[in-house]
Amino acid sequence: MFAAVVIPSWIQGLKYIDLGAAAVFILFGAAVFALRSVFPKAGAVAWITAKESVLQPLFVILTLVGLFALFMFLLIPYNTFGEDIKLVITQGITVVKLFAAFLAVWAASTTIADELDGKTALMALAKPLSRTKFIIGKYAGVMIAVTLLFLILGTFFLNAVSYKVVYDARESSKEVPTAVECAAAVGDILPGMALSYLETVILAAVAITVSTRLPLLPNLTLTLMIYLLGNIVPVIVQSSMGQFPMVVFAADVASAVLPNLDHFSMETAVAMERAVPWSYVGGTVVYTCLYCGVLLIVSLLLFEDKDIA
């Protein structure tokens, strides 16, 4: 008689995680197909842009380095007396977000700025393709590539968290969590993953807007500045209270123009073990759509009077 094989609870919990991830991948593929079917011209631009971005060595490098970093987070001894999982979650989400954001800036710069410099955009616009569809298609293509990277790294990260839950319990001499508990722990960080993705969506829109005027290095620098300032917008507004009117006015302009990226951070919620409600994510989706809509309008205005001849 063969002894029954005991499957670890974190592996059993993967069926909940990976089935959900598979469903997201299917929906993502369906959305890409629908884009090409409903909007053939913009969809064709998006598909070509996404394919070029994914086939570039940078996409493979970011994927491999990201997977390696997420794996190493499981092995690093943090010496936090059972709180290692919090550091793994915050660091993992940061890696996934920053790698996806870097791909967005790079892809936006190469697909618009380089094409404008190389005059290849002129060939595309010489066909019956409006500049509006060109910009929207480019943004959609960049987001397809970014979403694919986010899903790959995010799926691996969620699997790693499932393992880390069991590992920390054993290290603390606690009862080993069940598969349902592992899946529930992963489910608690899904809203934070959604917020990180929405932040990447905004940064991609920023990169697309800047790329209509600036090449890669200035685009990367300016987007990084916007990212850093966007995370301290509340601090800027609060520190301006009671100051000179010009300082208050500058702070108000900064809060109106810069994206308030502090709304997308979940580090505090992780540290205090508070789940981010999906209702909050829904409000952030509205904010993201409005802000990206304004950015795309600005990019269209900048691109309309751009001399590409």
NORBEL-V455449 format. One record per backbone hydrogen bond with DSSP energy under -0.5 kcal/mol. CO is the residue of the C=O (numbers start at 1). NH is the residue of the N-H. If there is no record, write none. Layout:
co/nh
CO/NH
CO/NH
This chain:
co/nh
4/6
5/7
6/8
8/12
9/13
11/14
12/15
13/16
13/17
14/18
15/19
16/20
17/21
18/22
19/23
20/24
21/25
22/26
23/27
24/28
25/29
26/30
27/31
28/32
29/33
30/34
31/35
32/36
33/37
34/38
35/39
39/43
40/44
41/45
42/46
43/47
44/48
45/49
46/50
47/51
48/52
49/53
50/54
51/55
52/56
53/56
56/59
56/60
57/61
58/62
59/63
60/64
61/65
62/66
63/67
64/68
65/69
66/70
67/71
68/72
69/73
70/74
71/74
71/75
72/75
72/76
76/78
83/86
83/87
84/88
85/89
86/90
87/91
88/92
89/93
90/94
91/95
92/96
93/97
94/98
95/99
96/100
97/101
98/102
99/103
100/104
101/105
102/106
103/107
104/108
105/109
106/110
107/111
108/112
108/113
109/113
109/114
112/116
113/117
114/118
115/120
115/121
116/119
119/123
120/124
121/125
122/126
123/127
124/127
127/129
130/134
131/135
132/136
133/137
134/138
135/139
136/140
137/141
138/142
139/143
140/144
141/145
142/146
143/147
144/148
145/149
146/150
147/151
148/152
149/153
150/154
151/155
152/156
153/157
154/158
155/159
156/160
157/161
158/162
159/163
160/164
161/165
162/166
163/167
164/168
165/169
166/170
167/171
168/172
169/174
170/173
178/182
179/183
180/184
181/185
182/186
183/187
184/188
185/189
186/189
187/190
187/191
188/276
189/193
190/194
191/195
192/196
193/197
194/198
195/199
196/200
197/201
198/202
199/203
200/204
201/205
202/206
203/207
204/208
205/209
206/210
207/211
208/212
209/212
210/213
210/214
215/219
216/220
217/221
218/222
219/223
220/224
221/225
222/226
223/227
224/228
225/229
226/230
227/231
229/232
230/233
230/261
230/262
232/236
233/237
234/238
235/239
236/240
238/241
240/243
244/247
244/248
245/249
246/250
247/251
248/252
249/253
250/254
251/255
252/256
253/257
254/258
259/261
260/263
261/264
262/265
266/270
267/271
268/272
269/274
270/273
275/277
277/280
277/281
278/282
279/283
280/284
281/285
282/286
283/287
284/288
285/289
286/290
287/291
288/292
289/293
290/294
291/295
292/296
293/297
294/298
295/299
296/300
297/301
298/302
299/303
300/304
301/305
303/306
306/308
